[in-house]
């Protein structure tokens, strides 16, 4: 078990190292002069040279990368070109918003998607199965911004027009200021993301459960007189957890790097909003920091999934 974890940690480190090379090359070799961006179009050549030296852009590219990767390992991704604030501070200030959005949505979509998938798989061809599949297909077909705007209209604008507020239109309240206010402001973003993802998990759970419930060991368990609920949940659903955890790890890792559209719709100043702003202003250090953070989350979530697989499947421990 320990050897497997160490092996996966080494693999994760290699992936992050290769990602750092790719990102560095993409943004530092790409056309454009960061010094000119900071100094301004009308800056003199003397000022431009001084800014270039301050940024270390006058050094050979390999020296720039060594400096970059050394600082990155220490949590220092440089200074934002636009507001002269450390990139790490900018990202850390946005993480609570993104964590709040993803964390709450994960709980909701699992509570909706997995049970609906189990119902569909255990009642194939019935009205329950058809209804669950219609709902999942409906929400999969919605673009996230359309679903977000629809929920805003139905749960904010219409109640507001009738003289009461059901949910706020967006914004973020810190969890430390009170759980109720925090959850109230996050309700619509949570619901938007959860409905989209629950549809995917309903379909995934249904497909995996139907395959599992057709296995010989399931028929054997039923022949022994084991209760149907135990067959479904202890034997059937448990066998699908490997696939579900794999998908969940990938989804959480991707969303933690920024759920851009939903953050934009609801005015949430998370990592996704920071990434959009940085791209628009060509703030390269911030872009690099966000990309590496996203890579880190994805790699770490995959590592966690691998460990969970070993815990769920004892045969993998060998």
N, C-alpha and C positions, 0 to 999 in steps of 0.2 A: 504493500500500500504506500509506504513512504517513498520507495524507489519510483513508483508510478507518478506520485505527486512531484517529486524532484525532476523527473524526466519531462513532465508537462510544463513545469516552471522554466526549464531550460528552453524548451520549444517556444514558450510564450516570449521569453527574452529575445530569442532570435527573430521572431516575427516583428516585435516592436523595433528592433534594431534596423531591420530591412525597411520597415515603414518610415523610420526617421530619415533614412537615406533618400527614399523616394520623395518624401515631403520636402526635405531640404533642397534637393535638386530641382524639384518642380518650381519652388518659389524663389530660390536664389539664383537659379540659372535663367529663369523666365525673363522675357523682355520687360524693361521698365527699370527706372532708377529710384530706389527707395529714398536715397538722399535728396533727390530733387522733389520727391513727394513731400518730404518733411520741410525742406528749406523753402519751398514755394517756387513758382515758375519765374518770379522776378528776382530771385536771389542771385547775388554775384558769384563768380567762380570761386572766390576766396571762401565765402560762406559755405558753398557747396562742398569744397574740399574738406573744410573743417567737419562738416556733418558726416561726410564719408569716413573720415578717420575715427570719429566718435562711434560710428556704427561698426567699425572694423571691416568695412567693405573694401578697404585698400589692401587687405591681406590676401594671400593665395586662397583659393576656394577650399582646399583641404584643411588649412588652418582655421578657416571660418567654421567648417563642419566640426572639427575637434572642439573648438570653443562652444559651439552650439550644443553638442551632445553631452559635453561635460556639465554645462550649466543645466541642461534638461534633466540629467540624473539627480541634480540637487533641487529640482522643482522650479528652476528659473528658466522661463521661456523668453526672457527679454522684456523690452519696454514697448508698449503700444506706440505706434507712430503717431497716432491721432491725438491722444490725450496724455501722453507721457506717464502712463500708469503701468506698473508691472502687470504683465499678462496673467500671471498666476493669480493676482488679486482680482482681476476682472473675471476670470473664470470661476474662482471660488465664490465670488459674490453672486453668481448666477446659478450655481449648482443646487441650492435649496429649492429653487422654483422648479427646475427640471426633475429633481428627485421627488418632489411632491406630486408633480403631474404623473410621472411614470409609476411611482409606488402605489398611489391610490387606484389608478386605472388597471394595474395588474390584478389587484384583488378583485375588482368588479368584473373584469372580463373572464377571470377564471371561475368566479361564482356563477356567471351566466353561460359561458361557452361550454365548459366541460359537462355540467349536468344536462344541458340540451343535447350534447353529443351522445351521452349515455342513453338518454331517452330515445333518440333516433335509432341508435344501434340495437337497442333491445325491443323496439317496436317497428322494424323495417316495413315500409309499405303502408303503414297505418296513417290516420289523419295527424297523429302526433309527429310522426317522422316528416310528413309533407309540410306541416306548419313550421317546424323547426328549420327545414331546408329552405322554405320560402323566405323566412325572416333572415337567415344567414345570407342568402343570395341577394336580398334587398339591401342589406347594410354593406355587403362587399361592393355592390354596384355604386354606392354613394362615394364620390370624392370626399375627402375629409373636410375640406373647407365648406362644401355644400351642406354636409351633415351638421357641422358646427353652426353655420348660419341658420339652418332650419331649427335647431334647438334654441338658438338665441331668439328667434322669432316666436316660437311656441312657448318657451318657458321664461322669457324675459320681456319681450316687447308687448305681447298680448296681455299678460297680467298687468304690466305697467300702464297700458292704455286703459285698463279697467280699474285703475286706482290702487293697486297693491303690487308689491315686489315679491316675486317668488324666488328668483335667483338673481344675483348681480350679473352684469354683462361681461365681466372679466376682471382683470387686475389680480393682485396677489397680496394676501395678508400673511404675515409670518406666523408659523405654528406657535412660537413663543408668546404671541399676543392673544392666544386663545384657540383651542381646538375647534370650537363651533364656527368662529369667524373664518378660520383657515379652510375648513371643509366646505363651508357655504360658498366661498369664492371659487373653490376648485371643483365644485359639483358639475358644472356644465363642461369644462374641459375634460374631467374624468369620464363623464358619460359619453362624450364624443369619441374619445380614444378607445374606451372600453367596448362600445358597440361595434366599432370597426374590427377590433381584434377578436372579440367574442365570436363573431361570424366565422373567422378563420379557425378558431379553436373548436367550434362546434363541428365543422366539416372534418377537421383532422381527427378529433376524438371519435366521431362516427365511423370514419373509414378504418381506423386502427382497431376499434372495438369489434366491428363486424368481422374482420379477419381473425381476431383472437377468439371470438366466441364460436368460430367454426373449427377450432383446433381439437385434436383428439383428447387432450387432457381435460378440456372443458366438458366434453361429452362424458368422459369417465367420471368427472366430479359430479355431474348431474345423475349419472347412473348409480353412484354410491349414496344418493339421497341427500346430498348437501343442499342446503336451502338456496333458492334462486338468488337472493340478495347477496349471499356470501360468494356464490359463483361469479356474480357480476362484478362486485366491488373488490373482493379480496384476490380473485384470480384474473378476471378479465381486465378491470381497470388498472390494476397494478402492472400488468404486462404492457399497457400502453404508456405508462409513465416515462419510460426511457425516451420514446419519441416526443412526448409532450415537454419534458424537461429540456431536451435538445433544442426544440423550437423556442421555448420560453427563454432560454439563455441567450439565443441569438437575437430575439426580439428586444429583450431588456437592454442588452448591450448596445444595440442600434439606437434605441429610443433615448438612452441616457446621453448619447452624443448630441442629442438635440431633436426634439419633435417640432420641426420648423414651422409647418403649416398651422398646427393647432396653437402654438405659441403666438403666431401672428394674428390668428382670428380672435383670440381672447385677450390679446394685449399682455401676455406673460413675458416678462423679461428674463427668459432662461438662456441656456446655452445655445439653443437654436436661433433665438433672436440675435444673440451676440455674433453668431457665425454669419448671419445674413448682413448685419451691419458692417462687419469687418470685410466681407467680400465687396460690398458696395463702395467702401472707402479704401480698398486695397491695403488694409492694415495687415501686412504679412505675418508679423510675429503672433498676432491673435489668431489668425487663420491656422497657422502651424500648431499652436497650442491646442486649439479645438480639435483639429484632426488627430493629433497624437492622443488627446484625452479620449476621443471616440475609439481609437484603436485599442487603447488600454482597457476601456470598459468591455469591449467585445472579447478581447483575449482573456481577461479575467473571468468573464461570465462563462466562456467556453471551458476554462479550467475548472470552475465550480461545477459545471454540468458533468464533466468527466469524473469528478470526485463523487458526485451524486449517483452516477451510473454504477460506480463500483459499490456504493452502499446499497443500491437497489438490486443489483445483480451479483450475488456472491461468487458466481462462476468467473466473473471478470477479475477477481482478486488474484487469480493465478496467472 
